[in-house]
Structures are given as C-alpha cells and as structure tokens.
Amino acid sequence: MNLRRVTLITNPKGGVGDNASLAAQAEAFLRDHAIEPRVHLTEHVGHAREMVAQLPFGEGDAICGIGGDGTMHELVNGLMSRKPEVRPPLTLLPGGTGNSFLQDLGCLDPTEVLKRLVGQTSRSIDLFEVTVGGTTRYGFNIVGWGLLSSANQLAESMRWLGRRRYDVAALVRLFINRRYRATLEVDGETIEDEFTFLAACNTVHTGEGMKLAPKAVLNDGQLELIYLKQATRLNMLRLFAKLGNGGHLGAPGIHYEQVSSLKLTTEASLPVNVDGELIESGSFAVRVLPGALKILL
C-alpha cells in the first residue's frame, strides 16, 4: 500500500485530554511525511460511524480516529457497513478514558502510533458480530452482560465522577449482587442457570487497564468467555480486587474458556454491553469474524 491520505476523525471536546491538539499534532506529522491529512470533527454521538460509512475512500487512503474505545467502536461499525473492497485500514490515537485496543497493542504514545501509521505497519485483527433482536453490531473489545451491563448503565448517570464512575458503579451493583436467569449455548453445551455476569472478550484489557481476559489474542479467531454463575458479596469483592492484574482466573466460581461463537437466551430486561456501548435488551448471539479488520499499527 502506498499511503497518500489519512482521514482524521475526532470529537474536539471529547476524551480526557485535548483531542484538538492531538489532531493538530497528527496533521503536522503527516504533512512532514508528504501525506495529506483530512480532518473531520464529530458533532454528535454516532457521527464518526456515519462519516466512515459515507465518506469516499480510494487507493492510498487510511483512517485515523482520535479518542478511546467509544471512538474505535464507531469507526469499526462504520467500516463494517461498507463493502469489503472499500474498507480502508484504520488506526487510533489515544484520546479517551479507556484505551483497551491500544493497551493490547502496547502503544499508548501518540507519536509512536503516528510513526507506525506512516511506516505502514499493517496487520489484521479479529472482530465479532453481535445480534440482539433486529440489531446487528460489530465489536473489537468485549460483549458484557449481567453485572457488566447493569454497572455500565449506572455509570452513564454518574459522569460527574469522571474516570472513577465505572469502579463506583461496579461496586454498587456488586453489593446488590443480582443474578439473572439465562440459557447459555456454547460449543454444543447448554447451561441453564442464574448468572452474575458474562463476558466474551477479544482484548486482554477492558476499560481503564482492567485485565478481564489475560489470555486474549487479537488475531486467534477466538473469544475468551468468562462467566460467574453465583457468588457471595465477599467473594465478589475479592474477585473485583484481582481484576487489575488478571488474578481472578482460577478463583472459585469463575469459568474461563475459548469460543468462536455463543448464544444467550434470557427474559431479563437488560441491555447488552458491546465495547462499552449499551444496545438492545434481550437474548443475543455472538460470532467471531477472523481477520476482519486491517489496522496500521
């Protein structure tokens, strides 16, 4: 690939830093390397997805998002709405609260991301498809349900707490310790029980540095399935304390395996968490799309 143009997409008011400054830094860097930058500023939620779905791209084009996991999720879904032959490669400059994707790739330095972009360090990673009712969504990070979606719901109402809202919301839900009845179908096995939480992860990291799936690999064609059926509040607190370093694996009640697809059937009115974004409530199915996304990173 002969990289000629890079479309930079960002919310100038978003992130925990100054995304507008990151965009200016990227513009200057690209011009210094004889690559044309095209800057697009988002104006509302979902705008990045709409841009990527509709902008004209040709040979020599690439996309560079500036943000975190939410931005990455929008870019991925915009790309997946296009025909495969008109999906340019993608990269991401770290400008969000959570940067699971970049943490997994060991690259949280904007200058290093830009060097890899102009150096055209190319690779393909897996995505996954989530179907809930009549909705299809694509993800790169996590499908979460149970505590992992109810806590995210609560965190959205606690934005005034900043980065810590996810930890606070998780602790609140943890103390409530609600369980949700569901039927899980995976690899020919059917499990009907009450679940505290369930996650299918494509990345090691979730949120701000939490190693929920320490064995995950971005391009192995597998998701790491982690679930907990029932646990006391004390055991939940112990597990919560171990999530930062992946020490929860092997703890009592934790189930961990690799899968390529799964289906969960439930009557619980609980949304599904896809890459930190809450989508429809209800039963859902997940399948891996091996090598579906080309990245320059």
N, C-alpha and C positions, 0 to 999 in steps of 0.2 A: 504494500500500500504506500502511495506517495501522498502524505498528509499535506493538504493545501489550505483547508479552512476548518476552524473549530467554532462551533456554536456554544457560547457560554450562557447558561441559564441560571438565574438566581432570584431569590426574594431579597431585595436590598435591605429590608428591615428585619429579615429573619436571622436565625442562628443565635449563637451565644457570643459571637464576635462581630466583626464588621464585614459583612459579606460584600458590600460595595467596594471596600478596599481590596478584598481578595480578587474581585472581578477586575479592578484596575491593574493589580499586580499581574494577573494572568494575561490581560491584554498586552501589556508591555513586554512580557516574556515571549509571547507568541510572535509579536512583531519583530523582536530581536532575532527570531529564528526563521524569519521570512514566511510565517504562517498567518493567514488572515483571520483575525478574531471577529466574531459577530455576537454582540451582547444583546440578550433578551431578558427583560426584568418581568417577573411574575407579579400579578395584581390580585390574585385570589387563590384559594385552595383549589387544586386541580388544574391550575393554569399551565404548570410545567408539563403535565401529561398531555394537555390539549396542544401545546406548542410542538412537542416531539411528534405527536400523531399527524400534525398538519403541515409543518414546515417542509419546504422542498430540500431534499438532500441528494447529492450526487457523488460521483467518484472523488475520493480525496477528502471527504467530509468526516468529521468526528463531533461528538457531543461531550461537553464538559459541564456537569452540574456543579453548583456551589451550594453546599448545605450538608445535611445529615441523612439519616435513614429515611425520613419522610420524603426528602427530595429524590433520593435514589429510587424509592418505591414509585413515585410519579413518573420518573424517566423510564423505568423498566416497563410500566404499563402503557406508556405512550409508544414505546418501541414495539411492544408485542401486538399492538393494534395495526401495525404496518405489515406489508408483505415481507417475507424473509429477505428478498433481494434488495430491499430499500431500508434496511436497518443498519445505520452507521454504528461504528464502535463507540463505546462510552467510557468516560472516566468521571471521577468525582473529587472535588477539592473539599477538605474537611471544614465545614462551617455550621455544624449542627450540634444539638445536645448529645445525641447518640451517633456514633460512627462505627457501627458493627462491621460493615463491609470493609472499611479501611483498616480497622484493627486487625481483622483476619489476614489482610494482605501486608500487615506490618508497615503501613505507610500513612502516618498522620501528619507529615510535614508537607505543606502546600508546594514548596519549591521542589521537593523530591517527586511529588505527583506530576508537576509540570515537566520535569526532566524526563520522566518515563513516558509522558504523553508525546513530546516531540521526538523522543528516541524510538517511538512506536513499539514499545514493549507490549506485545499482543498475547492474549490468552483467552480461552473460552471457559466460562463457568456455568454451572447448572442454575436453572430457575425451577420454580414449581408453580403449578396451576391449582387454584382453589376454587371449587364450585359450591356455592351456597344458594339454594333455590334457583332463581333465574340469573344469578350473578356469577360471572367468572372474573377472577382477579389473579394477577401474577405476582409472585414474591421472590425475594432473594435471601431473606433472613429467617423468618420464623412464622409459623402458624401456631397461635396460642389460644387456649380455651380453658374455661373454668376460672380459677383464680387469676390466670394470666390475662383474661379479657375483662373480668369484673374489676380488677385493680386498675387496668388502663382506663376503663370508663370513669372511675372515681378520680383518677389523676387528671383527666381533662377538666374537671371542675376545680382543680387546685393549682392552676397555672401560676398563681401568685407566689407559690413556693419555689418556682424555678426548677433547677435540676433535681432537687430532692423530692419533688412531688411523687415520683414513681416509687421511691422507697417508702414514703409515708403511706401512700395508698395501698401498697402491698402489705404493709404491717397491719393496717386497719382491716383489710379483707382476711388476712391470716388469722386475726383474733376472732373474727366472726366464724371462720372455719366452715364455710358452707360446702356441701358436696352436691354434685349434680349427676343424676342418673342418666346413663347413656349406654349404647351398644357400640363397641369398637370392633371393626373388622380389619385385620391386617395379616397378610401372608397366610391366608386360609384359616386363620384362627378368629373365633368370635368371643369377645369378652363383654359380658353384661354386668355392670356394677355401678357403684357410686364413685365418681372421680373428683378429687380435689383440684387437680389441674392436669392438663395435657399440652405438650408442645412437640412440634415437628420442626427441627432446626436444620438449616443449610449452612449456617455460620457458627463458629465457636462462640462468638460474643453476641450478647443481646443487651440492648440499652447501653448504659454507660459503664462498659467494662465488665459486665457480668458474664462469666463463662458457663452458660447454661448447658452447652453441648461441647465439652472439651475435646472430643474425638472427631468433630465435624471437619469435612474437607469440601471445599467449594466445587470440586470437579470430579467427584467419585460416583455420581449417579445415584446417590443415596441421601436420605434424610435421617437425622438422628431423632428417634422417637423417645421421649421421656414422659412418663406419667406417674402420678401418685394417686392411688385409689382412696385410701383413708389414712388419716394420721391425727394424733393429738396436737393441741396447740404447742406443747413443749417441743415435740419432735419437729413441727413446722418451723419453729423459731431456730432450732439447731440447724435445720436444712438451709434456712434463709441466710444464716451467718456463713455458710460454706459456699454459697453460690459464686462469690467473687473469684475463687481460685479453682472451681470445679470439684471441690471436695465433697459435694453431695452425692457423687456416684458411689454406689455400693452402700449407701445409707439404707436403713430399714424402710421398706415400702417403695423405694424408688425403682422403677422399671426403665431399662435403657436398652434399645436395640436399633439396628439399621433397617430402614424400609425404603421401598421405592414408591409405595402408594398406601393410602389408608382411607377408611370411611368411618365417620362417626355419626350415629343416629341418636337424636335426643328430642324430647319435648320441652326441654328447658329454654326459656326465652332469654338467650344470652348471645350477644354478638360474637363474631369470630375476629380475633386479632391477627391481622396479616401485616407483618413488618411494622407493627406499632399502630397501624390504622385499623379502626373498627368498622367492619362491614356487617352485612345482614345477620340476624339471629337465625338459629335453626341448625339442622343437620348439614354436614358438609363432607366433601371428598377432596383428597389431595393427591396429586401425582407429580413425580419429578420429570423435568424436561432437561435431559442431559445436554450439556454444552450449548444451551440455548442463547447465551449472551456473550458477545465478543467485547472484551474490555481492553483498553490501552493503559495498563498499569502494572 
